[in-house]
Amino acid sequence: MPLRPINAGELPAETTALARALIGYVLVHKSTEGTIAGRIVETEAYPPGDPAGHHFRGRTQRNASLFLPAHHAYVYHIYGTSYCFNLSSEDDGTGGGVLVRALEPMTGVARMQAKRGTDVVADLCRGPGRLCRALGIDKQFDGITLFGGERLWLAAPDRAPGRIGASRRIGVTRAASRLLRYYERGNAFISGPRSLSPA
């Protein structure tokens, strides 16, 4: 089934709504090496005013992409070794973001395995750092729009998502009890402890 690039109007422009809506959409990286794609199965919302969000203390050079209109990429480096991929999620000038935590590999699996150095398909995109490495996402994509079908873009779901669960977010200490992590129930490719993701 061909991957169909979507238009901005197909996704909401509010953080928690976007985090839920993204489940089932496809993240695509198209390069000279070919196309790599994975179905989004886990996200986390960081709405305006959230003390756990990178935008909480205001706009800086590092987090400026979170203040762009909804659906721009925000890519940042973590632990000095990995990148994390997010989407801006509010109106222009308002900070908010959605972290994409896990993908179900779809296209270019062999290239993902080479980039990750593992043959275990279930582990290729399980977690934000792993998925960025598998898809070749780095800081060069920070600030781009996720529409248009060029290098990095969003495609329409290949099938309807299953039931969506919600839990506390992973690895945050501020506002840690907020149920702002969304995942497709029963999906084998989600990250984190299984106790957070009942089927």
N, C-alpha and C positions, 0 to 999 in steps of 0.2 A: 504494500500500500504506500503510495507516494506521501511524503511529508508536506503538509500544506502550511505555509507561513500564515500566521494570524494577523489580524489588525488590532489596533489599540482598543477599539470599542468592544472587543470580545472579552476583555478582562476588566474587573472592577478596579477603581482607583481609590481604595481604602485598605489599610494594612491588613486587618484581620480577614476581611472578605477576600482579598487577594491571596492570602496565605492558604485559605481553604480552596479557592477556585483553581489554584495552580496544580492541585493534585490531578494527575492524569495527562497534563500537557507535556509536550516533548521539548527538551532542550537540545539544540542542534549546533554542532560546530562543523563548519564546512571549510576545508583547507585544501591546499595542493595535494595533500596525502589522501584525501577522500573525505567522506562524511562520517562523523561519529555522533551518535544520538542516544539519549536515554529518557525514559518516561519518569516524570517527577512523582515520587511516592511519599515524600516527607518534607515538610517546611516548618519554619518557625517565624512568628510575627513579632515585630518590634515596633509598636505603634508610637505616635507622637507622645512625648512626656514619659516614655518608658525609661527608667533609670538603668536598665540593662542594655539599652541601645547605644550604638556609637554616636548617634545624633543628639544625645541627651543634653550635652553641655554646649550645643550650638555648632554652627558650621565652621569647619577648619579645612585646610588644604587637603588633608587625608580623607575626610568624610564628605566632601562637597557633593559627590554623586547621590548621596541619600537625600539631598535637598532639591534634586532635579524633579521634573514632573514624573508621575508614576511610570514604571516599566522601563527605566534605565538600569543598566548594570552597575552595581557597586562591588568591586573586587578588592579585597584587602589581604595582606600577608599576615599569617599567624604563626607563632612559635618559631619564626625564622626559617621555616621549612615548607609551609603549605599556603595555599590560597583558599579563600572562601568566596563563594558567589552569592550575591544578593540582588534583589530588585528594589529600586525605589518604589514607594507605594502611596504617596500622597500628592497634593497639589504642589506646584512649583513654589519653592521656598519653605515648605514644611517638611521637617525631617521625619522619615519613617522608612522601614525596610522589611523585606521578607528574605530570610536566609533559606536557601535550598539545601537541605541536609542529605538527601539520598535520591538516587535514580535507579530505575530498573533498566539495565543495558538493553539496547534494541539494535542499533546499527554500528558496524565497525568494532565488534567485540574483540577481534584479534588485535586491532591496534590499541584498544584499551588495555588488553593484557600486556602488550609490549611496553606501554607507557607506565603501567603499574608494577610490572615485574612479577606478575602472578597469573596463574591459570584459573584461579578460583573465581568463577563468574559472580557468585553471590557477594564477594567482597570488593568487586571492582569500584563500585560507586556508593558504598555504604559509609556515609559520613562526608561532611563538606570538603575536607582536604582531599580525600580519596577521589571524589567525583571531579574535582578541578584537575587533578593530575591525570585522571583517565581521559578527560575530554580536552586536555591541553589548554585550560583556561588560566590566564595569568593577568597581571596588572595592565597589559596592553588593552584589555577589553573594558577597563573601568570607564564608566560614563557613556558607553554606547547605548543606543536604543535597541530594544530586543525585538524589533519588528523590521520587516523588509527582506528577510531571507538572504542576507549576505553572509558574513563570517560566523557570527554567533546570533542565534535567533530562536524564537519560540514557534513551535508547530502545534497544530490542532491535535487533540487526543486521538489515538488510534482506536480507542474503545472507551466506553463509559467507565468512570472510576467505581471501585467498590465502595463499601461503607467507609466513611471517614471518622477516625477517632481523634480525640484531643487529649493532651497530657501537659504536664509542666515541661518547660524547656530544659535542654541538656547543657550542663556546664556553666550555668549562670548562678550568681549568688544574690544579685539584687532582683527583687520581684520574682523570686524563684518559684513561688506557688501558683503563678498565673498560668492558666491552661491555654497556652498560645502555641503549642506544638501540634501540628496536624499530620496525620499519616493515613495511608490506606490500610485498613484493617486486614490482617492475614497475609500481607505482602511479604515475601521472603527477603526483600532487598532493603528494608528500612534499617536504621541504625539505632544504637543505644540499647540499654538493657531491656530484655523482653518483658520485664515487669511493668514497663512504661507503655507497652504497646499490645494490650490484650486484643486478641482477634475477635 
